[in-house]
Amino acid sequence: MSLVLYYHPLASYCHKVLIPLYENGIDFEPRLVDLSDAESSAELLAAWPVGKFPVIRDTLRNLIVPETSIIIEYLDQHRPGPVRFIPADPDAAREVRLWDRFFDLYVSTPMQKIVGDRLRAADTTDDFGVIEARVNLDGAYDMLEPHLASRTWAGGEDFSMADCSAAPALFYAECVHPFTPSYPAIGAYFDRLMARPSVMRVLDEAKPYFPFFPFRDAIPTRFL
């Protein structure tokens, strides 16, 4: 098997890459990374010294591919399947890349700030940073609501890389700073995402690790 994926089933950015792998039935060897284990961490660092996952190793081409959006574009180019995640049309591709970055930067980043703060010791929490993150999420929701009211998927009428980014971002954001029921268009889009078989599979594989999520009590019961 020529593709090796270094990942963890609970990590949102790993979900983003697992979705296209499952969408197109791409064979890969899952290599679960335990950051608390020196040997496991060393293997990840040897592949990508930045030390962040997911990372893909393509043994056939002797190549390391890091960073989620780059990985998805790489899969689209070298492991194409029935679902294309970057449209051929340049204008449509730019739209997909825009909303991919939007979900990463303006939903995932503040969401992870809130999650990370919950993991801190009580005397090291960043209350101002959390307030700022919640304000930023509200701003992102305000932009997403009219955008999603007029389309099926984030980048248009076809499922794309933007939706791979949106699914984990919104899943965890709903737990830490809910958008339902105040944003019905986002809620309807979220339901479409969660009904996607690839997304359902990713969440099903994450279930055993949900107890380690610091907002586990806020995970909607339909996902438990």
C-alpha positions as CSV (number, residue, x, y, z in Angstrom):
1,M,0.0,0.0,0.0
2,S,1.7,3.2,-1.2
3,L,0.0,5.8,0.9
4,V,0.6,6.0,4.7
5,L,-1.4,8.5,6.7
6,Y,-0.1,9.8,10.0
7,Y,-3.1,10.9,12.0
8,H,-5.3,10.7,15.1
9,P,-9.0,9.8,14.8
10,L,-10.1,12.6,17.1
11,A,-8.3,15.5,15.4
12,S,-10.4,17.8,13.3
13,Y,-7.8,18.4,10.6
14,C,-7.3,14.6,10.3
15,H,-11.1,14.4,9.7
16,K,-10.6,16.9,6.9
17,V,-8.2,14.5,5.1
18,L,-10.0,11.2,5.9
19,I,-13.2,12.5,4.3
20,P,-11.8,12.7,0.7
21,L,-9.9,9.4,1.3
22,Y,-13.2,7.7,2.1
23,E,-15.2,9.6,-0.5
24,N,-13.1,8.1,-3.3
25,G,-12.3,4.7,-1.6
26,I,-8.6,5.4,-1.7
27,D,-6.5,2.7,-0.1
28,F,-4.1,3.9,2.6
29,E,-2.3,2.6,5.7
30,P,-3.5,4.4,8.8
31,R,-0.6,5.2,11.2
32,L,-2.1,6.4,14.4
33,V,0.1,8.9,16.2
34,D,0.2,9.1,20.0
35,L,1.9,12.3,20.9
36,S,2.4,11.1,24.4
37,D,4.5,8.2,23.1
38,A,8.1,9.1,22.2
39,E,8.5,6.4,19.6
40,S,5.2,7.3,17.9
41,S,6.0,11.0,18.0
42,A,9.5,10.3,16.6
43,E,8.1,8.6,13.5
44,L,5.9,11.7,12.8
45,L,8.8,14.1,13.4
46,A,11.0,12.1,11.0
47,A,8.3,12.4,8.3
48,W,7.5,16.1,9.0
49,P,9.7,17.9,11.6
50,V,6.9,20.5,12.2
51,G,5.3,17.7,14.2
52,K,1.8,18.3,13.2
53,F,-0.6,15.8,11.6
54,P,-2.1,14.7,9.3
55,V,0.8,13.9,7.0
56,I,0.8,11.5,4.1
57,R,3.8,9.5,2.9
58,D,3.6,8.3,-0.7
59,T,6.0,5.5,-0.8
60,L,5.6,4.9,-4.5
61,R,6.7,8.5,-5.3
62,N,9.0,8.7,-2.2
63,L,7.3,11.9,-1.2
64,I,6.0,13.4,2.1
65,V,2.8,15.6,1.7
66,P,1.8,17.7,4.7
67,E,-0.9,20.3,5.4
68,T,-4.5,19.4,4.8
69,S,-5.4,21.5,1.8
70,I,-2.2,20.5,0.1
71,I,-2.9,16.8,0.8
72,I,-6.4,17.0,-0.7
73,E,-5.1,18.7,-3.8
74,Y,-2.4,16.0,-4.0
75,L,-5.0,13.3,-3.8
76,D,-7.1,15.0,-6.5
77,Q,-4.1,15.1,-8.8
78,H,-2.5,11.7,-8.1
79,R,-5.4,9.6,-6.7
80,P,-8.4,10.9,-8.7
81,G,-11.8,9.4,-8.1
82,P,-15.4,10.1,-8.9
83,V,-15.5,13.0,-6.5
84,R,-13.2,15.9,-7.6
85,F,-12.4,18.2,-4.7
86,I,-10.9,21.0,-6.8
87,P,-13.0,22.1,-9.8
88,A,-11.3,22.2,-13.2
89,D,-12.7,25.7,-13.9
90,P,-10.3,28.3,-12.4
91,D,-13.0,30.6,-11.1
92,A,-14.8,27.7,-9.4
93,A,-11.5,26.4,-8.0
94,R,-10.8,29.8,-6.5
95,E,-14.2,29.8,-4.8
96,V,-13.5,26.4,-3.3
97,R,-10.1,27.4,-2.1
98,L,-11.6,30.6,-0.5
99,W,-14.1,28.7,1.5
100,D,-11.6,26.0,2.4
101,R,-9.4,28.7,3.9
102,F,-12.5,30.4,5.5
103,F,-13.4,27.3,7.5
104,D,-9.8,26.6,8.5
105,L,-9.0,30.1,9.6
106,Y,-12.2,31.6,10.8
107,V,-14.0,28.5,12.2
108,S,-11.4,25.9,13.1
109,T,-8.8,28.4,14.5
110,P,-11.1,30.1,17.1
111,M,-12.8,26.8,17.9
112,Q,-9.4,25.3,18.7
113,K,-8.5,28.3,20.8
114,I,-11.5,27.6,23.0
115,V,-10.8,23.8,23.1
116,G,-7.1,24.5,23.9
117,D,-7.9,26.9,26.7
118,R,-10.1,24.2,28.4
119,L,-7.1,22.0,28.5
120,R,-4.9,24.5,30.3
121,A,-4.3,24.6,34.0
122,A,-6.7,26.9,35.9
123,D,-4.0,29.5,36.6
124,T,-2.9,29.7,32.9
125,T,-6.2,30.2,31.1
126,D,-6.7,33.0,28.6
127,D,-10.1,34.4,29.3
128,F,-9.7,37.4,26.9
129,G,-8.5,35.0,24.1
130,V,-11.6,32.8,24.6
131,I,-13.9,35.8,24.5
132,E,-12.2,37.0,21.3
133,A,-12.5,33.5,19.8
134,R,-16.2,33.5,20.5
135,V,-16.6,36.9,18.9
136,N,-14.7,35.7,15.9
137,L,-17.0,32.6,15.6
138,D,-20.0,34.8,15.7
139,G,-18.6,36.9,12.9
140,A,-17.9,33.7,10.9
141,Y,-21.4,32.5,11.5
142,D,-22.8,35.9,10.4
143,M,-21.0,35.6,7.1
144,L,-21.8,31.9,6.5
145,E,-25.5,32.2,7.1
146,P,-26.4,34.1,3.9
147,H,-23.7,32.4,1.9
148,L,-25.1,28.9,2.7
149,A,-28.7,29.9,2.3
150,S,-28.2,30.1,-1.5
151,R,-26.2,26.9,-2.2
152,T,-26.1,23.2,-1.5
153,W,-22.4,23.0,-0.6
154,A,-19.9,25.6,0.6
155,G,-18.2,26.0,-2.8
156,G,-21.3,25.7,-5.0
157,E,-23.5,22.8,-6.0
158,D,-20.8,20.1,-5.8
159,F,-19.2,18.6,-2.8
160,S,-15.6,19.8,-2.6
161,M,-12.5,20.5,-0.5
162,A,-14.4,23.4,1.1
163,D,-16.9,20.9,2.6
164,C,-14.1,18.6,3.8
165,S,-12.8,21.6,5.8
166,A,-16.3,22.6,6.9
167,A,-17.4,19.2,8.3
168,P,-14.9,18.9,11.2
169,A,-14.8,22.6,11.8
170,L,-18.6,22.9,12.3
171,F,-18.8,19.6,14.2
172,Y,-16.5,20.8,16.9
173,A,-17.7,24.4,16.7
174,E,-21.3,23.3,17.4
175,C,-19.9,21.8,20.7
176,V,-18.0,24.8,21.9
177,H,-20.0,27.7,20.5
178,P,-23.3,26.4,19.0
179,F,-24.7,27.9,15.8
180,T,-28.0,26.1,16.1
181,P,-30.8,27.1,16.2
182,S,-29.8,30.8,15.7
183,Y,-28.4,30.1,12.2
184,P,-30.8,27.9,10.3
185,A,-29.0,27.9,7.0
186,I,-25.8,26.8,8.7
187,G,-27.8,24.2,10.6
188,A,-29.3,22.8,7.4
189,Y,-25.9,22.7,5.7
190,F,-24.4,21.0,8.8
191,D,-27.1,18.3,8.6
192,R,-26.3,17.7,4.9
193,L,-22.6,17.3,5.8
194,M,-23.3,15.0,8.7
195,A,-25.5,12.7,6.4
196,R,-22.6,12.2,4.0
197,P,-21.4,8.6,4.4
198,S,-17.7,9.6,4.4
199,V,-18.4,12.0,7.3
200,M,-20.5,9.5,9.2
201,R,-17.6,7.0,8.9
202,V,-15.1,9.5,10.2
203,L,-17.2,10.4,13.2
204,D,-18.0,6.7,13.9
205,E,-14.2,6.0,14.0
206,A,-13.8,9.0,16.3
207,K,-16.4,7.9,18.8
208,P,-14.1,5.8,21.0
209,Y,-12.0,8.9,21.5
210,F,-14.8,11.3,22.3
211,P,-14.3,10.9,26.1
212,F,-10.9,12.7,25.7
213,F,-12.5,15.7,24.0
214,P,-12.7,18.5,26.7
215,F,-16.2,19.5,25.6
216,R,-17.4,15.9,25.4
217,D,-20.6,16.6,27.4
218,A,-21.6,19.1,24.6
219,I,-21.4,16.6,21.8
220,P,-24.9,16.2,20.4
221,T,-26.4,12.9,21.4
222,R,-27.1,11.9,17.8
223,F,-23.4,11.4,17.3
224,L,-22.8,9.3,20.4
